[in-house]
Every structure is written in structure tokens, then in C-alpha cells.
Amino acid sequence: MADAGRPRNGRSPDRWQEILEAASALFYAQGYHATSMQDLADAVGLQKGSLYHYLRSKEDLLFPLIQQTLQGYVDDLEAIAGAGGSAAERLRRAVTAHVERVARFGDMMTVFISEGRHLKPEEQERVRALADRYRQMLEGLIREGVESGEFRTPDPALATLAILGACNWLPQWYRPGGRAAPAEIAGVFMDLFLKGLEPRS
């Protein structure tokens, strides 16, 4: 299959990215299995035959889309975790970045959760490595806060999964233009999380 972010046969990277974005929207709207190559061609204004210059089948799109999505989360968290500030400040920035990215690219989070099982075994391994990297970095922030006395939790791993569960469920109910913007939602989440993590007086 084509490598993530790179089209077959040296074709235009801009057009390849356009195809990826169109596929993301279609997979979210009507499901991976229900989306046809004709749907993809129509979405990007290509003849179906021309689309085959970029990919052999829609299976060529699923891994690049999921990998690209997860890499964005990892890049955000690497920058935040390595920056200055307390563990609580960095955790707040991390949750805000996560919520904002889910709100912007929630269609791919849904595709990842619902369709990731269709990846080839070696692709699943690469995706799992990215997801594990993200989870471990977030857990590392919480453990750092426990060690510094900022947080209180007997199980940082479980606390991490709770935070990820709340953030990743966002596509199920968030609607752009709703009563709360992503940054406001992240603020409410963090108030809830930090109250549960703060040491008791």
C-alpha cells in the first residue's frame, strides 16, 4: 500500500491530502464499508479511473488516515510534556490540545475506534505503538504530578484511561457552534479531573 501521507506513482501530495481529507469525511458520514471508490472520486472531482493513479483501493487509505491522526496527537503531547511549567499546568494544556483536536478531527477519531480493526496486523502494530506512546506520555505527566505532590491518585494508569475516555467520547455529542467551545469543554474537564487528583487537605 502507499505509505502514509505519500501518494502512489509520485502524484501530487496536495491532491493526495485532499483525497485523505475527503475519505475521512466520507468514512465518518456513511461508514468505511459503505464508502465506494466512486464516492471518493466524486468527492474530489476526479474520474474513478484517475483515482486509481493515487491508490489501488480504499483499503490504501485507512492506515494513512489513522496514522496521520494519531501522529498529530503525539506531536502535540510531546511538545507540551517537554515544555516548562508544573505537571498540573502541562496536564491542562494537554487536555485542552486533545479536546481541540478531537473537536476538529472527530471524524477520524470515530473512524479509528470503529474501523481500526480492519487494518492489517502489521499496520495495527504501528497504530498501537503510536497510541501507546501517547498514553504513556500522558500517564508520565500524572506520575510526575504525584511525585511532586500536585496530584493524589493510587493508580495513575487508571486515571490516564479515565481522562482519555472522557476526551475521546467527545465526537459522540460535540457539535460545532454548540453552547460550549472546545477550550471551554477542556476547562470543565480539567476542573473535574484536577479536583479528583488534588491531594486532600
N, C-alpha and C positions, 0 to 999 in steps of 0.2 A: 504494500500500500504506500501511498505518498506519505512522506514524513510530515509531522505536524507543522503547519504554517508554511509549507512549501508545495507548490503545485507540481503536477507531472509535466515532463517534457519542457521544462524551463519557461512555462507560460507566465503571464503577468501576475506578480504577487498581489497587486491591488485587486485584480479580478478574483483570485483565489480567496482573499479575505472577504470579498463581497459574497462569494459562494458560501463560505463558512457562516457568515452572519445570517444569510438567508436560510440556510439549513437549520441553524439554531432556532430561529423563529418558527419555522415550519414544524420541526420536531416537537417543540413546545405546544404549538396550537393544535396539531392533529395527531401527534404521536409518531414515533420513529417508523414503525411498521406501515402505517397508513400513508406515509410520505413517499411519493414516487419520484423517479428521475425527471419525469415531465413536470411535476410540481416545482422541482428545483430549477429546471431550465426556465420555466415561466417566471419564477420569482426574480431571476437575474437577467431576464431579457435575452436569453440565448436559445438557439435551436437545440433540441435534445441531442442531436449529433455533435454539436460543438461542445456541449458539456462534457462529453467523453474525452476531450483533449485534456481535461483537468482531473478527472477521476474515472475509475472503471465502474464503480457502483457507489451507492450511498453509504455502504459499509466503510468506504475510504474516508468518510467524514466524521464518523462517530468518535474515534480515538483522537484525532487532531482537535476536535471541539472540546472534548473533556479535558485533554491535557492542557490546552491553552487556558481554559477556565481555571483549573486548579493552580497552574503556574502563576496566574495573577494574584491569587490569594497568598501563595507562598512568598512571592516577591514583596507584597505589602507587609507581611508579618516580619520578614527578615529585616526590613528597613526599620520597623517600629521597635522590634525586640533589641536591635543593636544600638538604638539611639539612647540619649541620656534621659534621666528622669526616674522617678520611683516606679516600682512594679505596678502600683495602682494606676499611675498616670499612663504607663505604657499599655496596661490592660485595657484601659478606657479607650485609648487610641486604636488599639487592635480591634476591639468590638465595634467601634464606630466604622472603621475601614471595612470590616467584614459585612456589617449591615448595609453599608452604602453600596458595596459591590454586589451583594445579593439583590438589592433593590434594582440595581442597574442591569444585572445579568441573571436575574432569577430564572429566566427560561432555561439557561444551561445548567443551573443547579438542579432543576427539576429533571432535565434530561439525564444528568449524571446519576441521580438517585434511581430513576425509573428504567433507564436503558443501559446503564453501565454493565449489566450482566451479559450483554450481547457482545462485549469486547472479546478478542482472542485472549487466551491465557497469558501470553507474554505482554499484551497491552494492559491487561488487568494488573499485572505485577507492577508495571511502570506507573499506572494511576494510583495504585495502593501506596507506592513509595512516596508519591507527592502528598497524598492525603495524610500518611503517617508523619511525614516531615512537618506538615502544618500543625497537626495535633500535638506532636512532641514539643514544638516551639511554644505553643500556647500553654501547655502544661508546665513547661520550663518557667514561663513568666509567673504562673501561680505558685510554683515551688519556691521561686526566688522571693515572692512576697511573703510566703510562710516563714522562710528563713530570716527575713528582715523584720518579722513581727507585724507586717502590714496586714496579712491575711491569717485567718484561722480556718483550717479545714483538715480533717483527719485523712482525706482522700483527694489529693489534687487531681488525680486521673479522672475520678468521677465528677469532680467539679468542672473539669475541662469538657467532658462529654455533655454535661448539662448546658453549658454555655453554647456549645456547638449545636446542640439540639434546638435550643431556642432561636438561634440566628438562622439556621438552615431551614426552619419551618416557615420563615418569612414569606416565601413565594406563595404559600397556600392562602394567605389572607391579605398581604400588602397590595395596595392599588396606588399607582402614581396619582398624585393630586388629591390623595385622601386627607384625613384630618391631621395626620402627623407625617412630617418629613422623615427621611431615613436617619438624619442626625438626631432628631428628637426621639425616635424609637430607640436608637442606640443609647441615648441618655437615660431613658426609662429602664432599659435592660440593665445598664450598669448600676443604677441605683439599687435595683433588686439584687444583682449579683454581689455588689460590694457589701450591702447590708448583711448578706448571708456569709460573706467571707471575713468581715471585720472581727477582730478579737473582742471578746466580751470584756466589759469593764469590771 
